[in-house]
Amino acid sequence: MNINDVTAVVIDSAMEVHTALGPGLLESAYESCLKYELASRNIKVISQLDLPITYKNNQIDSGYRIDLFVDNQLIVELKSVDRILPIHEAQLLSYLRMSNLKIGLLLNFNVTRLKYGIKRLAN
């Protein structure tokens, strides 16, 4: 699948999860359900993937974790906050740079309609 197809499947799956659960839950609940939904659609997904920092040609575990890594090409960061802040976008952009990936999705589930909580960012 190309990146646009993967992104579309993730957004559709996230909408399915949001419709079933609504806003107001912890991020971890949405992460578990979205992982389940993607796997049920035969999409490869890894949750809480370690993202080390490369420093002077050494991989250093820094505690960074990608919420969902989808189809070996898309980073999905989940939030359940009042609104997306610039720091949330900076986090995803940093993850994209550190992993040499091009596209990421920032999904905020704490909204009345999920379409208001979707941001697609490019490195």
N, C-alpha and C positions, 0 to 999 in steps of 0.2 A: 504494500500500500504506500502511496506517496503521502507526504506530510499533511497535505490538505485533507485527504481522506481520513487519516488518523485523527486529525483535529476535529473533523466533523463527527466521527464516531464518539470521541471523548465528550464533546459538547452534548450530543444526543443522550449519551449515557448519564451524564451529570444532570441533565434536565429530568430524566426518568427518576433518578435518586431524589432530586429536590422535590419533585411532584409527590413522591411517596412519603418523604420525611418532613418536608417543610423547613423553614428556618428555625434557628434557636438551639440546635444541638452542638456538641463539641466537634471540632475539626476531625478528630479521630473516628467518629461515627460515620461521617461523610466519606472519609478515606476508605474505611473498610467496605462500605456499601458500593462505592464507585469501583473499587478493585474487583469486587464480586461481579458487578454488572459488566465490566469490561471483559473479565475472564469468561463470563457466560456467552459473550459475543465472539469468543475465540480470539481475543486480542491479548497479546503478550503484555503483561504488566508486572512490574516489580515495585513493592512499596518499601519506603524508608531505605533507599539505596545510599550507601556511604559515598560521599563526594570528598575525596582528599584534596588537599592543596598541593600543587607542585611548587616546591621551593628549592632553588639551586639543584635542579634535577633529581630531587627526592620527593617521594609521595609521603605527605604528612597527614595523618588523621587529625582533622580539626573539629570533628563533631558535626560537620554539615551533613544533612540528609535530604535527599530529594524525596518529596512526598510520594509521587508516582512517576515511574519511568516507563513510558508506553512505547511498545513496538520498537525498542532500541533507537528511538529518534525524537521523542517528545518528552519534555519535562512538564509535569503538572504540579503546581503548588496550590494547595487548598487553604482556604481561610474561612473563618466563621466570625467575622468582625463587623462593626457598625458600617465601616466603609474602607475601601482600599486606600492605603496611604502610599506616598512615594517610597517609603522604606520597603514596602512589600514588593513594589516593582523593581527596586534596586536589588533586592534579594534574588528574584528570579533572573534578572539580567546578569548578576554575578554568577549564578549557577550555570547559565548558558555559556558564559565566557570560560569558566573553569572546566567545563565538560566539552568545549568546542562544538556545541550544538547550536542550531540556528533558531529554532522556534520553541516557545514555551507558552503554556496557558496558566493564568492566574484565575482561580475560581473562588469567589466568595459566596458561600451558601447562606449567609445571614442576610438575605434580601427577600422581598416579597415575591419577586419573579427572577429566576436565575439569569435571564438575559441582561439584567442590570448588574450582575456580578461577574461578568466574563471579560477578561482582558487577554488579548493575544499579543505577545511581545516577541520581537525578533532581535537577535544578536547581530 
